[in-house]
Amino acid sequence: MSGRLTGKVALITGAARGQGRTHAVRLAREGADIIAVDLPGAIDTVPYPLATKDDLEETVRQVEALGRRIVTHPADVRVLADLRAAVDAGVTELGRLDIVVANAGILTMGTDTAKAFLDVVNVNLVGVLNTVTAAEPHLPDGSSIVLTGSTAALLVGTVDRGGAGGLGYAHAKRQVARLGHDLSRVFASRRIRVNVVHPTNVRSGMMDNDFMYHAFRPDLPEPAREDMIPALVDKSPMGVPWLEPSEISEAVLYFACDESRWVTGQQLKLDGGQLGPVSDAGVPA
Ligand SMILES: NC(=O)c1ccc[n+]([C@@H]2O[C@H](COP(=O)([O-])OP(=O)(O)OC[C@H]3O[C@@H](n4cnc5c(N)ncnc54)[C@H](O)[C@@H]3O)[C@@H](O)[C@H]2O)c1
């Protein structure tokens, strides 16, 4: 099936690389035009490089290769005024807005300072709220909002043990889960759906970097990607080290398109078995 999003426009934050890029490409393949937002520059508590201008240009190239339109607007999701300007400009250029994917995120795990906690909460939680705030005036009834949480953040004793930065990541993502639930009630009367995807480890710039190699293999002086893989597999009940970004995009597509028009307030955990086995909560007796 294709053309499920023909005539629709999607706003995607963090669209320069990783999941944001594959979300843009997947939605474009179904006919959507894209407003792509990403951050120019760095955040000093993030222990790996964020996306570059070239990354954003590569997203543009891949979307345009599908014959879809894409406009890019550099903006920091922490700055509501900039985000509003970016979204307003994108909507003027592409004519409408039907889908919001609040995907931009950072991980400041391992940095044990208050600033690391505050930076990650400001991007991963306040940035999500800002994205919805900037988009809301443009959204017609029946549109779709998808937020990005995290499986690890829902588990106690994983990322929340990674210093103040890791705790901030867990805090922000748990609040995003709650936000998705409560916003779904707020928007229900307009038939605007709000759902949350919670990925387990994903092979993107956030995981596939020197900092993570060292975090998962502290026993090695110069660990590489291949050294980290067994450690990831070891922690996965299904034996999967990480998912591909495009696998998360399939879930985003489901929530973006009309097949899910009566589905809202859901927390879809793409967890590789990470959560299911640890609890019977919510399972009928
Ligand atoms: N990679 C994983 O293992 C994993 C697991 C669970 C959840 N997530 C979440 O998935 C989402 C996407 O991450 P990813 O895996 O593609 O990582 P990534 O680092 O490749 O992509 C994140 C993107 O967000 C952008 N960004 C960061 N701060 C921003 C800001 N202030 N304003 C605008 N853009 C900003 C980055 O430049 C980058 O392009 C994030 O919310 C992340 O927390 C990732």
The ligand as a MOL file (V3000), in Angstrom:
LIG
                    3D

  0  0  0     0  0            999 V3000
M  V30 BEGIN CTAB
M  V30 COUNTS 44 48 0 0 0
M  V30 BEGIN ATOM
M  V30 1 N 18.9480 5.8530 19.7530 0
M  V30 2 C 18.3390 5.2230 20.7460 0
M  V30 3 O 18.8070 4.1850 21.2220 0
M  V30 4 C 17.0380 5.7490 21.2740 0
M  V30 5 C 16.2760 4.9130 22.1100 0
M  V30 6 C 15.0620 5.3820 22.6230 0
M  V30 7 C 14.6280 6.6640 22.2860 0
M  V30 8 N 15.3970 7.4450 21.4810 0 CHG=1
M  V30 9 C 14.8810 8.7800 21.1480 0
M  V30 10 O 14.6510 8.8510 19.7510 0
M  V30 11 C 14.7030 10.2100 19.3180 0
M  V30 12 C 15.5690 10.3250 18.0870 0
M  V30 13 O 16.9230 10.0330 18.4330 0
M  V30 14 P 17.9110 9.2470 17.4550 0
M  V30 15 O 18.0560 7.8890 17.9730 0
M  V30 16 O 17.5150 9.4460 16.0430 0 CHG=-1
M  V30 17 O 19.2800 10.0350 17.7860 0
M  V30 18 P 20.1140 11.1000 16.9370 0
M  V30 19 O 21.0770 11.6970 17.8930 0
M  V30 20 O 20.6630 10.4680 15.7170 0
M  V30 21 O 19.0250 12.1670 16.4530 0
M  V30 22 C 18.5250 13.1630 17.2840 0
M  V30 23 C 18.3290 14.4130 16.4340 0
M  V30 24 O 17.7740 15.4630 17.2610 0
M  V30 25 C 18.4660 16.6650 16.9780 0
M  V30 26 N 18.4000 17.5600 18.1310 0
M  V30 27 C 18.9850 17.3970 19.3300 0
M  V30 28 N 18.7410 18.4510 20.1190 0
M  V30 29 C 17.9530 19.2950 19.4080 0
M  V30 30 C 17.3660 20.5620 19.7000 0
M  V30 31 N 17.5560 21.1650 20.8840 0
M  V30 32 N 16.6140 21.1650 18.7400 0
M  V30 33 C 16.4370 20.5810 17.5300 0
M  V30 34 N 17.0000 19.3720 17.2040 0
M  V30 35 C 17.7350 18.7430 18.1420 0
M  V30 36 C 19.8930 16.1980 16.6900 0
M  V30 37 O 20.6710 17.1900 16.0000 0
M  V30 38 C 19.6370 14.9450 15.8670 0
M  V30 39 O 19.4830 15.2310 14.4920 0
M  V30 40 C 15.2080 11.0050 20.5280 0
M  V30 41 O 14.1140 11.6200 21.1690 0
M  V30 42 C 15.7990 9.9320 21.4190 0
M  V30 43 O 15.8140 10.2970 22.7810 0
M  V30 44 C 16.5730 7.0250 20.9650 0
M  V30 END ATOM
M  V30 BEGIN BOND
M  V30 1 1 1 2
M  V30 2 2 2 3
M  V30 3 1 2 4
M  V30 4 1 4 5
M  V30 5 2 4 44
M  V30 6 2 5 6
M  V30 7 1 6 7
M  V30 8 2 7 8
M  V30 9 1 8 9
M  V30 10 1 8 44
M  V30 11 1 9 10
M  V30 12 1 9 42
M  V30 13 1 10 11
M  V30 14 1 11 12
M  V30 15 1 11 40
M  V30 16 1 12 13
M  V30 17 1 13 14
M  V30 18 2 14 15
M  V30 19 1 14 16
M  V30 20 1 14 17
M  V30 21 1 17 18
M  V30 22 2 18 19
M  V30 23 1 18 20
M  V30 24 1 18 21
M  V30 25 1 21 22
M  V30 26 1 22 23
M  V30 27 1 23 24
M  V30 28 1 23 38
M  V30 29 1 24 25
M  V30 30 1 25 26
M  V30 31 1 25 36
M  V30 32 1 26 27
M  V30 33 1 26 35
M  V30 34 2 27 28
M  V30 35 1 28 29
M  V30 36 1 29 30
M  V30 37 2 29 35
M  V30 38 1 30 31
M  V30 39 2 30 32
M  V30 40 1 32 33
M  V30 41 2 33 34
M  V30 42 1 34 35
M  V30 43 1 36 37
M  V30 44 1 36 38
M  V30 45 1 38 39
M  V30 46 1 40 41
M  V30 47 1 40 42
M  V30 48 1 42 43
M  V30 END BOND
M  V30 END CTAB
M  END
